[in-house]
Amino acid sequence: MILKYYDNAAPAPFLLSQCSELLRDGKVLILPTDTVYTICCDALSQTALNELAHLKGIEPEKSRFSILCADLSQASTYARMSDDAFKLIKANSPGPFTFILPTISTLPRIYRKRNEVGIRIPDHAFIHELITYHGNPLTGFSLPKLPEGLDIAYGFDPGLIHELYSEKVALVVDGGEGGRQKSAIIDCTTTPFEVLREGPRPLI
């Protein structure tokens, strides 16, 4: 199934409601973000996390899924932030950045063997409204490398994404053409902080 979200407009209540219901049922969705499209689920659902890991072809305990939060307050519930990390994230969020932070005990069991977790606060109205409406953060990964021979447009054209993944996910939200560059990754567990991957824009 594919549903349309019209950019620069408030998400329709029925769209938020349908997405939230699917997430609560442990379903996996493909959603637009401020960077590339993401395959995601409810970050606190063990059933959904297992399904997400299966789609990626990895063991759940070996997952390195980032957690998508609506704001800094929610993010601080799931990761430990030093004063310097808090200031950096506040100055650059929402935005195309994933910050690697120490984990805390409120994370689901799948995360607890890890010492760190990626936290992301996307600058995208639909994602913000959905997480706020749903109540729980999301987790997921960018669309994987395309099978050989497929047009590169499958990576950012929502219609083609739906064609490729319609039997693997419960819903694709068409938010228009997606970005082509993943978020920057900043490791905030080291001193000084380290940029592990450059993104669409530099830190401030």
Secondary structure by P-SEA (a helix, b strand, c coil): cbbbbbccccccaaaaaaaaaaaaabbbbbbbcccccccccccccaaaaaaaaaaacccccccbbbbbbccaaaaaacccccaaaaaaaaacccccbbbbbbbccccccccccccbbbbbbcccaaaaaaaaaacbbbbbbccccccccccccccccaaaaaaaccccccbbbcccccccccbbbbbccccccccccccccccc
